[in-house]
């Protein structure tokens, strides 16, 4: 009798584990994006994804990969709108980040987290922003995590702007040192006049 109860409980627990796994699929994608030259030494890219009603209640992790060949600054934003018509179009974005990684080992070398700027109210548009300065040459990806909440799926769009990183010229350091020296000279002279 006792073995029967244990066996029955084990079967129910096992069935519940298999049943819940079917509802928690990750339907994300990993793609390489094209960086379009902006004519000023930087780049722009536009990307996004659309999920249908079959993806409802699934999570997603989308990765948009690119390579930088020198030092840059970047800014990116993401928007996902809510729409209620014959079906509800809604994605809940849970994370937005820029990740530097080693393409040989897939090791993460650095992460820049985005900021959720979504407003209040019923069913607001998801908005995220991210700024990362002083990016060095290497492999990167923008990662978008979320949940397909709408009965009709949902969509998001993002834009990435990359600009040449401002690096001070050697003359800038020379002028800064000369300015500090001049301030020190003036301060010493004032102190000598008081004495």
C-alpha positions in Angstrom: 0.0 0.0 0.0 2.8 2.4 1.0 4.7 1.7 -2.2 1.6 2.3 -4.3 1.2 5.8 -2.8 4.9 6.7 -3.3 4.7 5.4 -6.9 1.5 7.4 -7.6 3.0 10.6 -6.1 6.2 10.2 -8.1 4.1 9.8 -11.3 2.1 12.9 -10.6 5.2 14.9 -9.8 6.9 13.7 -13.0 3.9 14.5 -15.1 3.6 18.0 -13.7 7.3 18.7 -14.5 6.9 17.6 -18.1 3.6 19.5 -18.4 5.1 22.8 -17.2 8.1 22.5 -19.5 5.8 22.8 -22.6 4.6 26.2 -21.5 8.0 27.7 -20.8 9.7 27.5 -24.1 12.3 30.2 -25.1 11.6 31.3 -28.6 14.4 33.8 -29.1 16.8 34.2 -32.0 20.5 35.1 -32.5 21.4 37.0 -35.6 24.3 39.1 -36.9 23.2 42.7 -37.8 24.7 44.9 -40.5 26.1 48.2 -39.3 25.5 50.9 -41.8 28.1 53.6 -42.1 26.8 57.1 -41.2 29.4 59.1 -43.2 31.0 60.5 -40.0 33.0 57.5 -39.0 30.2 55.9 -37.0 27.4 53.4 -37.7 23.7 52.8 -37.4 21.6 49.7 -37.2 17.9 48.9 -36.9 16.6 45.6 -35.7 13.7 43.9 -33.9 11.5 40.8 -33.8 7.8 39.8 -34.1 6.1 37.0 -32.2 2.8 35.4 -33.1 -0.1 34.0 -31.2 1.6 30.6 -31.1 4.3 32.1 -29.0 1.9 33.3 -26.2 3.3 32.8 -22.7 6.8 31.9 -24.1 9.9 33.8 -23.0 12.5 35.0 -25.5 16.1 36.0 -25.5 17.1 37.7 -28.7 20.8 38.5 -29.5 21.9 40.9 -32.2 25.7 40.4 -32.8 28.2 42.9 -34.4 31.9 43.6 -34.3 33.7 46.9 -33.6 37.1 47.5 -35.1 38.2 50.5 -33.0 37.0 52.5 -30.0 33.4 53.8 -30.1 30.6 55.2 -28.0 27.1 53.8 -28.4 23.5 54.6 -27.7 20.5 52.4 -28.3 16.8 52.4 -27.5 14.0 49.9 -27.8 10.2 50.3 -28.0 7.4 47.7 -27.8 3.8 49.0 -28.1 0.6 47.5 -26.6 -2.4 47.1 -29.0 -5.8 45.8 -28.1 -7.9 45.0 -31.2 -9.4 41.6 -32.1 -6.4 40.2 -30.3 -4.0 41.8 -27.9 -0.4 42.5 -29.1 1.8 42.8 -26.1 5.4 42.0 -25.2 6.8 42.5 -21.7 10.5 43.4 -22.1 12.3 42.3 -18.9 15.9 43.2 -19.8 17.9 45.1 -22.4 21.7 45.1 -22.4 24.9 45.4 -24.5 27.4 42.6 -23.9 31.0 42.3 -25.0 32.1 38.7 -25.4 34.9 36.5 -26.6 33.8 34.8 -29.9 36.2 31.9 -29.3 35.0 30.9 -25.8 31.6 32.8 -25.6 32.9 34.2 -22.3 31.2 37.5 -21.3 33.8 40.2 -21.0 31.5 43.1 -20.0 27.9 44.0 -19.7 26.2 47.4 -20.0 22.6 47.3 -18.6 19.8 49.2 -20.1 17.4 51.5 -18.2 13.6 50.8 -18.2 12.0 54.2 -19.1 8.5 52.7 -19.4 5.8 55.1 -18.2 2.9 54.3 -15.9 -0.8 53.6 -16.6 -2.6 50.7 -18.0 -0.7 48.9 -20.7 2.1 51.4 -21.3 4.5 51.2 -24.2 7.7 49.4 -23.1 10.7 51.8 -23.5 14.3 51.0 -22.8 17.4 53.1 -23.3 21.1 52.2 -23.0 24.3 54.3 -23.4 27.8 52.8 -23.3 30.9 55.0 -23.7 34.5 54.0 -24.3 33.8 50.7 -26.0 37.0 49.0 -27.2 37.4 47.0 -30.4 35.8 43.5 -30.2 32.7 41.4 -30.5 29.4 42.6 -29.0 25.7 41.8 -29.0 22.6 43.6 -27.9 20.4 41.3 -25.8 16.6 41.7 -25.4 14.8 39.4 -22.9 11.1 39.3 -22.4 7.7 37.5 -22.4 5.1 37.2 -25.1 2.1 38.4 -23.1 -0.5 39.2 -25.8 -2.9 36.7 -27.2 -1.9 37.9 -30.7 1.9 37.9 -29.9 3.7 41.3 -30.2 6.6 43.1 -31.7 9.5 45.4 -30.7 11.9 47.6 -32.6 15.3 49.0 -31.7 17.9 51.3 -33.1 21.6 51.4 -32.4 23.9 54.4 -33.0 27.6 54.0 -32.8 30.0 57.1 -32.9 33.7 57.4 -32.8 34.9 57.6 -29.2 36.3 61.0 -28.2 40.0 60.4 -27.3 41.9 63.4 -26.0 44.8 64.5 -28.2 48.3 64.7 -26.7 48.1 68.5 -27.1 45.0 68.5 -24.8 47.1 67.0 -22.0 49.8 69.5 -22.5 47.3 72.4 -22.3 45.8 70.9 -19.2 49.3 70.6 -17.5 50.2 74.2 -18.5 46.9 75.4 -17.1 47.4 73.6 -13.8 51.0 75.0 -13.6 49.7 78.5 -14.2 47.0 78.1 -11.5 49.8 76.9 -9.1 52.0 79.9 -10.0 49.1 82.4 -9.4 48.2 80.8 -6.1 51.8 80.9 -4.9 52.2 84.5 -5.9 49.0 85.5 -4.0 50.3 83.7 -1.0 53.7 85.5 -1.2 52.0 88.9 -1.4 50.0 88.2 1.8 53.2 87.4 3.8 
